[in-house]
């Protein structure tokens, strides 16, 4: 069973269970908070829902770029 962790994202507290190391889960939440803060800084009047969606899209974009780079490296190694 997972360990409970409490994090703060854009001033809101969230509690969830994780199988990851607690410190790693906190670092992930801090990354999300930083990404969300950038969006809020650019448009402070956006709703929390809009900020959440744009944050998710930005993080997904970064993930896709890393996966693409990894696939390219795997092809290079083969």
C-alpha positions as CSV (number, residue, x, y, z in Angstrom):
1,X,0.0,0.0,0.0
2,X,1.2,3.5,-0.8
3,X,2.5,6.1,1.6
4,X,0.5,9.3,2.1
5,X,2.1,12.5,1.1
6,X,0.8,16.1,1.4
7,X,1.9,18.7,-1.1
8,X,1.2,22.3,-1.9
9,X,0.5,23.5,-5.4
10,X,-0.4,27.1,-6.1
11,X,-1.3,27.5,-2.5
12,X,-3.7,24.5,-2.4
13,X,-2.9,21.5,-0.3
14,X,-3.3,18.0,-1.8
15,X,-3.0,14.7,-0.2
16,X,-2.4,11.5,-2.1
17,X,-1.0,8.0,-1.8
18,X,2.2,7.1,-3.6
19,X,4.5,4.0,-3.9
20,X,7.4,6.3,-4.7
21,X,9.9,7.6,-2.3
22,X,8.1,10.5,-0.4
23,X,10.9,13.0,-1.3
24,X,10.6,12.1,-4.9
25,X,6.8,12.6,-4.8
26,X,7.4,16.0,-3.2
27,X,10.0,16.9,-5.9
28,X,7.4,16.0,-8.6
29,X,4.8,18.1,-6.9
30,X,7.3,21.0,-6.7
31,X,7.9,20.7,-10.4
32,X,4.2,20.8,-11.1
33,X,3.9,23.8,-8.8
34,X,6.7,25.6,-10.6
35,X,5.2,24.9,-14.0
36,X,1.7,26.1,-12.9
37,X,3.3,29.2,-11.3
38,X,4.8,30.1,-14.7
39,X,1.4,30.0,-16.4
40,X,-0.3,31.9,-13.6
41,X,2.5,34.6,-13.8
42,X,1.8,35.0,-17.6
43,X,-1.9,35.2,-17.1
44,X,-2.9,35.9,-13.4
45,X,-6.6,36.1,-14.3
46,X,-6.8,32.5,-15.6
47,X,-9.0,30.1,-13.7
48,X,-7.4,27.3,-11.7
49,X,-8.9,24.9,-14.1
50,X,-7.3,26.6,-17.1
51,X,-4.0,26.8,-15.3
52,X,-4.2,23.1,-14.5
53,X,-5.0,22.1,-18.1
54,X,-2.2,24.3,-19.5
55,X,0.2,23.0,-17.0
56,X,-0.7,19.4,-17.9
57,X,-0.3,20.2,-21.6
58,X,3.2,21.8,-21.0
59,X,4.3,18.8,-18.9
60,X,3.0,16.4,-21.5
61,X,4.9,18.3,-24.2
62,X,8.1,18.0,-22.2
63,X,7.4,14.2,-21.7
64,X,6.8,13.7,-25.4
65,X,10.0,15.5,-26.3
66,X,12.0,13.3,-23.8
67,X,10.3,10.1,-25.1
68,X,11.1,11.1,-28.7
69,X,14.8,11.8,-27.8
70,X,15.0,8.4,-26.0
71,X,13.6,6.6,-29.1
72,X,16.1,8.4,-31.3
73,X,18.9,7.3,-28.9
74,X,17.7,3.7,-28.9
75,X,17.7,3.7,-32.7
76,X,21.3,5.1,-32.7
77,X,22.5,2.4,-30.3
78,X,20.9,-0.5,-32.3
